[in-house]
Amino acid sequence: MQSLVQSKNRRAHRGSLLAIEPMSAIDIKSLLQLARKMNPLKPSARLRGKRVLLLFYEPSTRTRTSFEIAAQALGASTTLVLSSGSSVEKGESLLDTAYTLRAVGSDAIVVRHPHSGAPQLMADHLDIPVINAGDGMHEHPTQALLDAYTILEHKKKIAGLEVTVVGDIYHSRVARSAIHLLSKLGAQITLCGPPELLPEVSATLAENLRITRSCEEALRGADVVMVLRMQRERLAGLKISLPDYIARYQMTLGRLRLAKPDVLLMHPGPIIRGLELTWEVADCAQSVIVEEVKNGVPVRMAVLAQALGTVN
């Protein structure tokens, strides 16, 4: 009986993208190479007849929209299901929702959920691919992939790059996926933030991670700087106040100049100008924030094509 369950799970997970952590460097590079072949401006019939279901339990603009555009650019039809206005509001369980969406003909489900492990649970019980569009404080794998894609467009390689991540690492699924991916591809990563938002245990996420509380120290010589979104409410009750956070960790032009002249300034969005970064930094020549959004489409096209078995 156990072997039958394991066999079912293997079938269910085939094509699913649940996290970066279990992926090999070869798998990551292969997916990025496939993304380079995708052109959102040239519609394709690669997924004609396929139905992609977008199941979002949390608000989203960039991820949801780019997945929808990516699917349609490949010829697939899409259906959006939000938690508000659906049976979720009536108390329906995640699995019952998943079974329902499979029963109506979904070929793949893209899910964003506030609880870590929700996409994994769905993939364990469905016979179609499940793609994680962000789950709790766990991972956001397609964000890490599009960030790597963006870095490669400018730097041509990731191995040996000095990457600095600044902000609320503790709550950030974006940071976790980025750390796993960039470290697998050979980047040297420095994490920077206040102790409450960057516990020492973060250093165990990957090999050769460095932690510092000094923003200035973290930025010196950096090739890539990734600034994370800061939610004001998460500072409530902590030893560091909002003004203190801004004074110590806000990305300013002065701080950014400590990095290399050709540094890339990244942010997963939505950006909060005047909090985690200044208006000038958001729009500076080193900023690739808008490029990240644009690159999300070919990357998610590649993810969907691979999930539905149409990579040739």
C-alpha positions in Angstrom: 0.0 0.0 0.0 2.8 2.4 0.9 4.5 1.8 -2.5 1.2 2.7 -4.2 1.1 6.0 -2.3 4.7 6.8 -3.1 4.1 5.9 -6.8 1.0 8.2 -6.9 3.0 11.1 -5.3 5.8 10.7 -7.8 3.2 11.0 -10.6 1.6 13.9 -8.9 4.9 15.8 -8.4 6.0 15.3 -12.0 6.0 18.7 -13.6 5.3 20.5 -10.3 7.5 23.3 -9.0 7.1 23.4 -5.3 10.5 24.9 -4.1 14.0 25.7 -5.1 15.7 23.9 -2.2 15.3 20.3 -3.6 16.3 21.4 -7.2 19.8 20.7 -8.5 22.0 23.3 -10.1 21.6 21.4 -13.4 17.8 21.5 -13.2 17.8 25.3 -12.4 20.1 26.0 -15.3 18.0 23.9 -17.7 14.9 25.9 -16.7 16.6 29.2 -17.1 17.9 28.1 -20.6 14.3 27.2 -21.5 13.1 30.6 -20.4 15.6 32.3 -22.8 13.8 30.6 -25.7 10.4 32.0 -24.6 9.1 35.1 -26.3 5.9 36.6 -24.9 5.5 38.9 -27.9 5.2 35.9 -30.3 2.1 33.8 -29.3 2.6 30.1 -29.3 0.3 27.1 -29.6 2.5 25.1 -27.3 -0.2 24.7 -24.6 -3.2 24.9 -26.9 -6.2 23.1 -25.3 -4.6 23.2 -21.8 -6.4 24.8 -18.8 -4.3 26.6 -16.2 -6.0 27.4 -12.9 -4.8 30.4 -10.9 -5.7 29.8 -7.2 -4.8 32.8 -5.1 -5.5 33.0 -1.4 -3.4 36.2 -1.1 -3.4 39.4 -3.0 -1.0 39.6 -5.9 -0.3 41.8 -8.9 3.0 40.8 -10.4 3.0 37.1 -9.9 -0.7 36.5 -10.8 -0.7 38.7 -13.9 2.6 37.4 -15.3 1.4 33.8 -14.8 -1.8 34.6 -16.6 0.0 36.4 -19.5 2.6 33.5 -19.6 -0.1 30.9 -19.9 -2.0 32.8 -22.6 1.2 33.5 -24.6 1.6 29.7 -24.8 -2.0 29.2 -26.0 -3.5 28.0 -22.8 -6.7 29.2 -21.3 -6.7 30.6 -17.7 -9.2 30.8 -14.9 -8.6 32.9 -11.8 -10.1 31.8 -8.5 -9.7 34.1 -5.5 -10.4 33.1 -1.9 -12.9 35.9 -1.6 -16.1 35.2 -3.4 -15.4 31.4 -3.6 -16.3 28.4 -1.5 -13.2 29.1 0.5 -15.1 31.8 2.3 -17.7 29.1 3.3 -15.0 27.1 5.0 -14.1 24.6 2.2 -10.8 22.9 2.8 -7.8 23.3 0.6 -7.9 19.8 -0.6 -11.6 19.9 -1.4 -11.0 23.0 -3.4 -8.2 21.3 -5.2 -10.3 18.2 -6.0 -13.0 20.5 -7.3 -10.7 22.4 -9.6 -9.2 19.2 -10.9 -12.7 17.7 -11.5 -13.7 20.7 -13.7 -10.8 20.1 -16.0 -7.7 21.9 -14.8 -4.5 20.7 -16.3 -2.2 22.6 -13.9 -2.8 24.7 -10.8 -0.8 27.7 -9.8 -1.4 28.4 -6.1 -0.5 31.2 -3.7 -1.3 30.5 -0.1 -0.6 32.1 3.3 0.4 28.7 4.9 3.8 27.1 4.2 3.4 23.7 2.6 0.0 24.2 1.0 1.3 23.6 -2.6 3.1 20.5 -1.4 -0.1 19.2 0.2 -2.0 19.7 -3.1 0.7 18.1 -5.1 0.6 15.0 -2.8 -3.1 14.5 -3.6 -3.5 15.6 -7.2 -2.4 13.9 -10.5 -1.7 17.2 -12.2 1.2 19.7 -11.8 1.1 22.2 -9.0 3.2 25.3 -9.2 4.0 27.3 -6.0 3.4 31.0 -6.5 4.4 31.7 -2.9 3.5 29.8 0.3 3.6 31.4 3.7 7.2 32.0 4.9 8.4 29.0 2.9 9.4 29.8 -0.7 8.6 31.7 -3.8 10.5 29.7 -6.5 9.5 31.5 -9.6 10.6 34.8 -8.1 14.1 33.3 -7.5 14.2 32.1 -11.0 13.3 35.4 -12.6 15.8 37.1 -10.4 18.5 34.7 -11.6 17.4 35.3 -15.1 17.7 39.0 -14.6 21.1 38.7 -13.1 22.4 36.6 -16.0 21.2 39.1 -18.5 23.5 41.6 -17.0 26.4 39.6 -15.4 26.4 36.5 -17.8 27.2 34.3 -14.8 26.2 33.9 -11.1 29.2 31.9 -9.9 31.5 34.1 -7.9 29.2 37.1 -7.6 28.8 38.9 -4.3 25.1 39.2 -3.5 23.8 41.2 -0.6 20.3 40.7 0.7 19.0 43.5 3.0 15.9 43.6 5.2 13.4 41.2 6.7 14.9 37.9 5.9 13.0 36.1 8.7 9.6 36.5 7.1 10.7 36.5 3.4 9.9 33.5 1.2 11.6 35.5 -1.6 14.8 35.6 0.4 14.7 31.8 1.1 14.2 30.9 -2.5 16.9 33.3 -3.6 19.4 32.0 -1.1 18.9 28.4 -2.2 19.1 29.2 -5.9 22.0 31.7 -5.9 24.1 29.6 -3.5 23.5 26.5 -5.7 24.8 28.4 -8.7 28.0 29.6 -6.8 27.2 33.1 -5.5 28.6 34.4 -2.3 25.7 35.7 -0.2 25.7 38.3 2.6 22.5 38.8 4.7 21.9 42.1 6.5 19.2 43.1 8.9 18.3 43.7 12.5 18.6 40.6 14.8 14.8 40.2 15.2 14.4 40.0 11.4 17.6 38.1 10.7 18.2 35.4 13.3 21.6 33.7 13.4 20.0 30.5 12.4 19.5 32.0 8.9 23.2 31.2 8.3 22.2 27.5 8.1 20.0 28.0 4.9 23.0 27.5 2.7 26.8 27.1 2.8 29.1 30.1 3.0 26.3 32.5 4.1 27.6 35.6 5.9 25.5 37.7 8.4 26.1 41.3 9.3 24.1 43.9 11.1 25.9 46.7 9.3 24.4 47.8 6.1 27.6 49.6 5.1 29.7 46.5 5.6 27.3 44.3 3.7 27.3 46.6 0.7 31.0 47.0 0.2 32.0 45.4 -3.1 28.6 43.9 -3.8 27.7 42.9 -7.4 24.0 42.5 -6.7 21.9 44.1 -3.9 18.5 42.7 -3.2 16.3 44.9 -1.0 13.3 43.2 0.7 9.9 44.7 1.3 9.4 45.8 4.9 5.9 45.7 6.4 5.5 48.3 9.1 3.3 46.1 11.3 6.1 43.6 11.6 8.2 46.1 13.5 5.6 46.5 16.2 6.8 45.1 19.5 10.4 44.8 18.2 13.4 46.5 19.7 14.0 48.4 16.5 11.5 51.2 15.6 10.5 52.3 12.1 12.7 55.4 12.2 15.6 53.3 13.5 15.1 50.8 10.7 15.1 53.5 8.1 18.2 55.1 9.6 20.1 51.9 9.6 18.9 49.8 6.7 17.1 52.0 4.2 18.8 51.8 0.8 20.1 55.3 -0.1 22.2 56.4 -3.0 25.1 57.0 -0.6 24.9 53.4 0.7 24.5 52.0 -2.8 27.7 53.7 -3.9 29.6 51.4 -1.5 28.8 48.6 -3.9 30.5 48.1 -7.2 29.8 50.8 -9.9 27.9 48.2 -12.0 25.9 46.9 -9.1 22.4 45.6 -9.8 19.7 46.9 -7.5 16.8 44.4 -7.1 13.5 44.3 -5.2 10.7 41.7 -5.5 8.0 44.3 -5.2 5.8 45.9 -4.2 8.3 48.6 -3.3 7.6 51.1 -0.5 9.4 54.2 -1.5 10.7 56.1 1.6 10.8 53.0 3.7 13.1 50.2 2.5 14.6 52.4 -0.2 14.5 56.0 -1.3 12.7 57.4 -4.4 16.1 58.1 -6.0 17.3 54.5 -5.5 14.1 53.0 -6.9 14.6 54.9 -10.1 18.4 55.0 -10.3 20.5 53.6 -13.3 21.4 50.5 -11.4 17.8 49.6 -10.6 16.5 46.5 -12.5 13.2 46.3 -10.6 11.0 46.9 -13.6 13.1 44.3 -15.6 12.5 41.8 -12.9 8.7 42.1 -13.5 9.2 41.9 -17.2 11.4 38.8 -17.0 8.7 37.1 -14.9 6.7 36.3 -18.0 9.3 34.2 -20.0 10.4 32.5 -16.8 6.8 31.5 -16.0 6.2 30.5 -19.6 9.2 28.1 -19.2 7.8 26.8 -15.9 4.4 26.1 -17.4 5.8 24.5 -20.5 7.9 22.2 -18.4 5.1 21.4 -16.0 2.8 20.4 -18.9 5.4 18.4 -20.7 5.9 20.6 -23.8 9.5 21.6 -23.6 10.6 20.5 -27.1 
